[in-house]
Amino acid sequence: MPGSVFSINKKTKKINMSQTITFQVQPGGSLRGEIRVPGDKSMSHRSIMLGSLAEGVTHVTGFLNAEDAISTLEAFRAMGVEIEGPVNGEVTIHGVGKHGLKAPAKPLYLGNSGTSMRLLSGLLAGQPFDTVLTGDKSLESRPMKRVTVPLAQMGAEIITQENGTAPLHIKGKAGKLQGIHYDMPIASAQVKSCLLLAGMYAEGETSVTEPAPTRDHTERMLNGFGYPVQREGSTARISNQGKLTAARIDVPSDISSAAFFLVGASIAPDSDVTLRHVGINPTRTGVIDILRLMGANIEVLNEREVGGEPVADLRVRSASLKGINIPEHLVPLAIDEFPVLFVAAACAEGQTVLTGAEELRVKESDRIQVMADGLQILGVDAQPTKDGMVINGGGHIGSGEVESHGDHRIAMSFSIAGLRANGPITIRDCANVNTSFPEFRALATHLGLALTSF
Ligand code: S3P
């Protein structure tokens, strides 16, 4: 019934970055209805990057019109690429070819977006011009050595701040990069993608081995644009012998945005939600696996493939969840979903233990500490550990005032916690919900969440 699916499409709107937004959620309620959440953030970034480097005109539909993806779009405009949109999720990119980018007139400001900064640092290392990459306070405190160290091994010259953070001053080394083999010490799709993009400009072969599977949208989309990337077990290989030919990209809905409603409809009694056209790439579906292990009732319907990526409708109904030991192999496959999974754990009977997730400490905020602090304020027995969390769930979630620390996924997770709280929850510092999911409040209230903002 696509005609009856509620979704929100907005034209580009300017968002005031200095705005402070507070969310307040009234307790209880259920979630019911059908929605389509906005486009996948990872794929939206990559569609702009690869569309810009392609020969010909690339049409993107389902593009995420949110601050992070717009940071990437504006960066490519600043490097001379003509890009129309986004209008109702449609973007038209007039590709300039692999060697057609121009020096930007000023530093590229990438806001809150780690994906923009890490992928661009690889792509820009081999250009015939210098660039400076900057970002907001959170982005400029995140670790960048994970990309600048292997890029230096390829011959890149990137000056960081003393502790390895941005601003990054990238000296363009066109024709001077050398392919390397890199065994990644951490499972990171951003590091893998950064090196593959640098490898498009490096002499010889560049190969990257990952210690555990991570999202493979870069490899899939490069192949979709006709650029050869070989995949052999946990290793991806690329060379400078390829070109990108313009393509049509249909970006599915973001499973990381859908995750808030997968948890919300699971924990709230009498809920029944269908999420349409969600990307279910197996490198992204850890949240479904973890919730099912906890006893969630999630059906994957109408599975199909759209432009090289698997897509489905997800139907989720209330269930009584139980605590589990989260298998470590699922951690990279659900890396962005842990804030809301901690809310599921708080509502689950028994103990949930997460280990092997130290990466959560260097996301948009320290997601282990910030979630533990907020859950404790709400009376939940949540104990942070060095690499995860132990939550004894099943008690009640109280009311109170929590801080999101400017982290979009923390803000949305505590909003969902309201469904099982026994009083209102106030969440401070929520403006950054606009980085990934500006329609969150409208879609959540449409389904039944009593969420206001001021
Ligand atoms: C992303 C990779 C992940 C994820 C981020 C998006 C990407 O980061 O957390 O939100 O688009 O490649 P890491 O590679 O640092 O794990």
Boltz pocket constraint, residues with backbone or C-beta under 6 A from the ligand:
constraints:
  - pocket:
      binder: B
      contacts: [[A, 41], [A, 42], [A, 43], [A, 115], [A, 187], [A, 188], [A, 189], [A, 190], [A, 191], [A, 193], [A, 215], [A, 335], [A, 336], [A, 359]]
      max_distance: 6.0
